[in-house]
Amino acid sequence: MPRLHCPAPLSPGLLLALPAGAARHVQVLRLQPGDALTLFNGEGGEWAATVERMGRSEVEVRVDAHQAVEREAARAVHLALGMPANERMDWLVEKAAELGVASLQPLLAERSVLRLKGERAEKKQAHWQAVAVAACEQCGRNRVPPLHAPQDLLAWLRALPAAAGAGETRLLLSLRSGAAPLAQAVPAAGPVRFLSGPEGGLAPQEEEAALAQGFVPVSLGARTLRAETAPLAALAALTLAA
């Protein structure tokens, strides 16, 4: 059954014109009046719905029963990452949403290949958020992870609250000697903020700034993973095992 994100107040019996993106999706699927679909608005659970009317560009649905079902990971994992270049970031956002990421923070690091600012950064943010929405529609999530605006890594670190009062575990993917295996550094429960660098990794001063903000260096093993692979490997280990 098709699942569509509909960011609007929903209630039983409501007749609703779907937002443009969701309406296009229904038209592409060639649904007809009487066909069933599922809606979710990100506020919890999902709603059964029925197509009532198909216009040239508008689709009207009737909202039916609410189902209080959630498919979120038991542990909230917030990824902060140096943006990989080209389509790799799209792929990373899609797979992170499927794996249950709680939020995504793109960062501009010293060694970043992808450089974004101004209107281009805003367009990329909107595009990546749409990628996350589509992934949630496909995988069954009812809550869409926020895709924050790209920021300078050092500025983002300076703006973080003190580690002592943050109520989270902060982990930094690092190749430095003595970095603990990920499994040994993660507590049994509680949110995690995971920082991973771009192609080429973090510069020494960036890594030191992260350590000063309470990030603990961790390793994913003997192999060096790509910038788009490493955060997903960590995310899978943290969400699928929790």
N, C-alpha and C positions, 0 to 999 in steps of 0.2 A: 504494500500500500504506500502511495507517495506520502512523504513527510515534508512539510513546508514550514519555514520560519516566518512567523507573522508577528512583528513587534507592535502589537496593539492590545488593549484590554479585551479579554475574551470572556464570554459567559454563555451558559446554555440558552439556546433559542435565538441567539443574536444572528441577524442577517448582516453580513460583512462583505464589503468590496475588498478583495485582496490587494495588498501593495503591488506595485508594478512588477517587481521582480518575481514574486510568487505567482502573479497572474500569468506572466510569460511562461513560467515553468508548467503550469496547468495546461496552457495552450499547446506547448511543445509535446506534452504527453498525450494530447488529444482526448482529455477527459470530457465527459458529457454530463449534463444534468442528471442527478441521481447517483453519480459515482462517489465513492467514499474516499476520504483522504484524512491525514492527521496533521494538526497544526500545533506548533509550540511557540510561545512568545518569550521564552527565556526566564520566566518568573516562577517556574516549577511545574512539573508534570506536563501532560500533553492533552490535546482535545481531539475527539472524534469530530469530523465535519462532513458535510455533504455538499456537492456542487449543486447550486440552485439555478444559476443562469450563466450562459456563456455569451459575452458580447464580442465585438470586434477586437477590443483591447482590454475590456474589463471582465472580471470573473467574480460572481457573487456566490458566497457559500453560506450555509447555515451551520452554526456552531452547535454541536451536540454535547455529549457527556464529557466531563473532565476525568482523566485518569491520573491518579497521583503516583506516577511512576518516575523514578530517577535512575540514571545510569552513570552517575559521576564517580570518579575514582575516590577511594576511601581517603587518600592523602592529597591535599592541595599542593601542586608543584607549579611554581612560577618560573618560567624560563626567561632569562635575560641573555641575549646572545649578539655577538658581532655578526652583522648581516652577511650571509654568503651572497655571492654575485649571481646575476642572471636569474634563470627560472628556478634555481636551487632554493631560494627563499620561499617561493610559492609552494614547492614540494614540502619543505620543512613545516610551514604553517599548516598545510593540509594534514600531514601525518601527526603533528603535535596535537591538533584538535581531536583527531581520531583516538589518540592514546590517552586523552583526558587532561591535557594541560589546563591549569587554572587561569593563566594569563601569559601573554607574550610581550616582552619588551625588546624591540630592535635597538641595537646600539651601534654607534659610529665610533670605532676604535682607530688607533693610530695606523694599524696595518689593514684596515678595511679596504676592500676593493670597491665595494658599492658605496658611493658617496651621495647622500640625499639631504636636501634642505628645501625650505620654502614650499612652493606649490607642488613640486615634484614629490616631496616627502608626504604631503597630505594625500595626493592621489595614490601613492603606493600604500599608505596606511589603509585607505578606504578599500583598495583592491584586496589587500591581505585579509581585512576583516570579512569581505565577501567570500574569500576562499575558506575561511574558518566557518562561516555560516553554512556553506555548501557541504563541508565535511560533517558538520553536526547533523544536517538533514540526512546524510547518507548513513552515518554510523549509529544513529539513535539517541544521541545526546539531546537533552532538553534545555541545556544552559550553554550559551555561546561564550567562549572565553574572550575577554577583551584583548584587542590588539592595540597596544599603546603607541603613541606617536614616537618615531625614531628620536633618540637623544644622543648627545655626546656621552661617551662612557664615563669619563671622569666627572662630568657634571651630574650624571645620574647617581654615581657613587656618593658624591658629596651631599646629595639631597636625601639619601636614605636615612631613616631614623637610626638612632644608636642600636647596635646589635643587642645589647643587654635587655632592652625593653621591646624588641620587635616581635617576640614570641614565635620565632621561626628559626630553622636551621639554615645557615648560609653555606653553600658549597661552591667551590671554584674548580673547574676542570684545569688541571695543571700537569705539566711534564717535569716539574721540579723534583729533585731527589727527595724522597721521604713522603711524597704524597700518599695518603692512605687509600686503600681500595674503597670504592664507593660503598660497598655493603657494610664496611666496618665503621664508616663515618655517619651513617644515617640512624637516628633514634627509632624506636619502635613505632612512634606515632608523631603527628604534628606536621605543620606545613614546612615546605622546603623551597628556598630560592636558589636556583642553580644558574651559575654564570659560566658562559662558554665563549671563547674568543672566535674571531674570524679566521679566514685563511691566513696562515702564518702565526696564529695564536696571539695572545696579549703581549704587549711590550712590557719590559721589566717594571717600569714605573706604574703601569696600569695594574699589574698583578700585585705590586706592593700596596697600592691604594685599596685594592679589594681586600687584601689581608687586614689592613688597618680598619676596615669596616666589618670585620668579624667573619669574613669568608674563610672556610677551611679548605686547603688544597686537597683534591681527590684525584684518583686515577681510575681509568676504565680498563686498565690492563696493559699488556706489553705492546700492543699494536697502536699506531697513530691513526686515528679516525679522521675523516674529512670534517670540515666545519659544519656541514649540514647533517652529518651522521652522528657525531658525538652527542649533541644534546638530545637527540631522539633515543639513542641507546640508554642514556641516563634516565630519561623520562619513562621509558618502558620498564626499566628496572625498578623505578620508584613507584609507579602507579599500578602496574600489573601484579606486583608482588604484595602490595598493601592490602 
